[in-house]
């Protein structure tokens, strides 16, 4: 908590908003698949999937 919110001053970019955005980004737990299943989908090993990097 920062010094402004301790004094009751409204702070833009409160820490709670990050968690809400993150929850919207990821699918619900029942729709997620594990690393081994991802590797099988792409015909790769789990280690290969770990080493993949996002290409920009």
TORPA-548149 format. One line per 8 residues: number of its first residue (from 1); for each residue x, y, z of N, C-alpha, C, CB. Coordinates in nm, 2 decimals. Glycine has a CB too. Example, Ala and Ser with C-alpha at 12.3 -4.5 7.8 and 13.67 -1.06 7.14 Angstrom:
BEGIN
1> 1.32 -0.57 0.78 1.23 -0.45 0.78 1.32 -0.33 0.78 1.13 -0.45 0.90 | 1.28 -0.22 0.71 1.37 -0.11 0.71 1.29 0.00 0.79 1.41 -0.06 0.57
This chain:
BEGIN
1> 0.09 -0.12 0.00 0.00 0.00 0.00 0.09 0.12 0.00 -0.10 0.00 0.12 | 0.06 0.22 -0.08 0.14 0.34 -0.09 0.09 0.45 0.01 0.14 0.40 -0.23 | 0.17 0.55 0.02 0.14 0.65 0.13 0.01 0.73 0.10 0.25 0.75 0.14 | -0.03 0.74 -0.03 -0.15 0.82 -0.06 -0.28 0.74 -0.03 -0.16 0.85 -0.21 | -0.28 0.61 -0.06 -0.40 0.53 -0.03 -0.41 0.51 0.12 -0.39 0.39 -0.10 | -0.30 0.51 0.20 -0.31 0.51 0.34 -0.39 0.63 0.40 -0.17 0.50 0.41 | -0.38 0.74 0.33 -0.44 0.86 0.38 -0.58 0.87 0.32 -0.36 0.98 0.34 | -0.63 0.78 0.25 -0.76 0.78 0.19 -0.78 0.85 0.06 -0.85 0.84 0.29
9> -0.66 0.88 0.00 -0.67 0.95 -0.13 -0.68 0.85 -0.24 -0.54 1.04 -0.15 | -0.77 0.87 -0.33 -0.79 0.77 -0.44 -0.67 0.77 -0.53 -0.92 0.81 -0.52 | -0.62 0.65 -0.57 -0.50 0.63 -0.65 -0.54 0.56 -0.78 -0.40 0.56 -0.57 | -0.51 0.62 -0.89 -0.53 0.56 -1.02 -0.43 0.44 -1.03 -0.51 0.66 -1.14 | -0.48 0.33 -1.09 -0.39 0.22 -1.10 -0.38 0.14 -0.98 -0.25 0.26 -1.15 | -0.48 0.12 -0.90 -0.49 0.04 -0.78 -0.44 -0.10 -0.81 -0.63 0.05 -0.72 | -0.38 -0.17 -0.72 -0.33 -0.30 -0.74 -0.44 -0.40 -0.77 -0.26 -0.35 -0.62 | -0.56 -0.38 -0.74 -0.67 -0.48 -0.76 -0.70 -0.49 -0.91 -0.79 -0.44 -0.69
17> -0.68 -0.38 -0.99 -0.72 -0.38 -1.13 -0.63 -0.48 -1.21 -0.71 -0.24 -1.19 | -0.51 -0.50 -1.17 -0.42 -0.60 -1.24 -0.47 -0.74 -1.23 -0.28 -0.59 -1.18 | -0.52 -0.78 -1.11 -0.57 -0.91 -1.09 -0.70 -0.93 -1.17 -0.60 -0.93 -0.94 | -0.78 -0.83 -1.18 -0.91 -0.85 -1.26 -0.87 -0.87 -1.41 -1.00 -0.73 -1.24 | -0.78 -0.79 -1.46 -0.74 -0.80 -1.60 -0.68 -0.94 -1.62 -0.64 -0.69 -1.64 | -0.60 -0.99 -1.53 -0.53 -1.12 -1.55 -0.64 -1.23 -1.55 -0.43 -1.14 -1.44 | -0.74 -1.22 -1.47 -0.84 -1.32 -1.47 -0.92 -1.33 -1.60 -0.94 -1.30 -1.35 | -0.93 -1.21 -1.67 -1.00 -1.20 -1.79 -0.92 -1.26 -1.91 -1.04 -1.06 -1.83
25> -0.79 -1.26 -1.89 -0.70 -1.30 -2.00 -0.69 -1.45 -2.01 -0.56 -1.25 -1.97 | -0.69 -1.52 -1.90 -0.67 -1.67 -1.90 -0.81 -1.74 -1.90 -0.59 -1.71 -1.78 | -0.82 -1.85 -1.96 -0.95 -1.92 -1.96 -0.97 -1.98 -1.82 -0.95 -2.04 -2.07 | -1.10 -2.02 -1.79 -1.13 -2.09 -1.67 -1.05 -2.21 -1.65 -1.28 -2.11 -1.66 | -1.03 -2.26 -1.53 -0.95 -2.37 -1.50 -0.99 -2.50 -1.57 -0.95 -2.40 -1.35 | -1.12 -2.52 -1.59 -1.17 -2.64 -1.65 -1.14 -2.64 -1.80 -1.32 -2.65 -1.63 | -1.11 -2.52 -1.86 -1.07 -2.51 -2.01 -0.92 -2.51 -2.03 -1.13 -2.39 -2.06 | -0.84 -2.52 -1.93 -0.70 -2.51 -1.95 -0.64 -2.65 -1.97 -0.63 -2.45 -1.82
33> -0.53 -2.66 -2.05 -0.46 -2.79 -2.07 -0.32 -2.78 -2.02 -0.47 -2.83 -2.22 | -0.26 -2.89 -1.98 -0.13 -2.89 -1.92 -0.02 -2.89 -2.03 -0.11 -3.01 -1.83 | 0.10 -2.88 -1.99 0.21 -2.87 -2.08 0.23 -2.99 -2.17 0.34 -2.85 -2.00 | 0.21 -3.11 -2.11 0.22 -3.23 -2.19 0.12 -3.24 -2.30 0.20 -3.35 -2.09 | -0.01 -3.19 -2.27 -0.11 -3.19 -2.37 -0.08 -3.09 -2.48 -0.25 -3.16 -2.31 | -0.02 -2.98 -2.45 0.01 -2.88 -2.55 0.12 -2.94 -2.64 0.06 -2.75 -2.48 | 0.22 -3.00 -2.58 0.33 -3.06 -2.66 0.27 -3.17 -2.76 0.43 -3.13 -2.57 | 0.18 -3.25 -2.71 0.12 -3.35 -2.80 0.04 -3.28 -2.91 0.02 -3.44 -2.72
41> -0.03 -3.17 -2.89 -0.10 -3.10 -2.99 -0.01 -3.05 -3.10 -0.18 -2.99 -2.93 | 0.11 -3.01 -3.07 0.20 -2.95 -3.16 0.31 -3.05 -3.21 0.27 -2.83 -3.11 | 0.30 -3.18 -3.16 0.39 -3.28 -3.20 0.53 -3.24 -3.16 0.39 -3.29 -3.35 | 0.55 -3.19 -3.04 0.67 -3.15 -2.98 0.69 -3.21 -2.84 0.69 -3.00 -2.98 | 0.81 -3.19 -2.78 0.83 -3.24 -2.65 0.79 -3.12 -2.55 0.97 -3.29 -2.62 | 0.76 -3.15 -2.43 0.74 -3.05 -2.33 0.85 -2.95 -2.32 0.70 -3.11 -2.19 | 0.98 -3.00 -2.33 1.09 -2.91 -2.32 1.10 -2.81 -2.43 1.22 -2.99 -2.31 | 1.06 -2.86 -2.55 1.06 -2.77 -2.67 0.96 -2.66 -2.65 1.03 -2.85 -2.80
49> 0.84 -2.69 -2.60 0.74 -2.59 -2.57 0.78 -2.49 -2.47 0.61 -2.66 -2.52 | 0.85 -2.53 -2.37 0.91 -2.44 -2.27 1.01 -2.34 -2.34 0.98 -2.52 -2.16 | 1.08 -2.39 -2.43 1.18 -2.31 -2.50 1.13 -2.21 -2.60 1.29 -2.39 -2.56 | 1.00 -2.23 -2.64 0.95 -2.14 -2.74 0.94 -2.00 -2.69 0.81 -2.19 -2.79 | 0.97 -1.90 -2.77 0.96 -1.76 -2.73 0.86 -1.69 -2.83 1.09 -1.70 -2.73 | 0.80 -1.59 -2.78 0.70 -1.52 -2.86 0.78 -1.43 -2.96 0.61 -1.42 -2.77 | 0.75 -1.45 -3.09 0.81 -1.37 -3.20 0.73 -1.25 -3.23 0.83 -1.46 -3.32 | 0.79 -1.13 -3.22 0.72 -1.01 -3.24 0.75 -0.95 -3.37 0.76 -0.90 -3.13
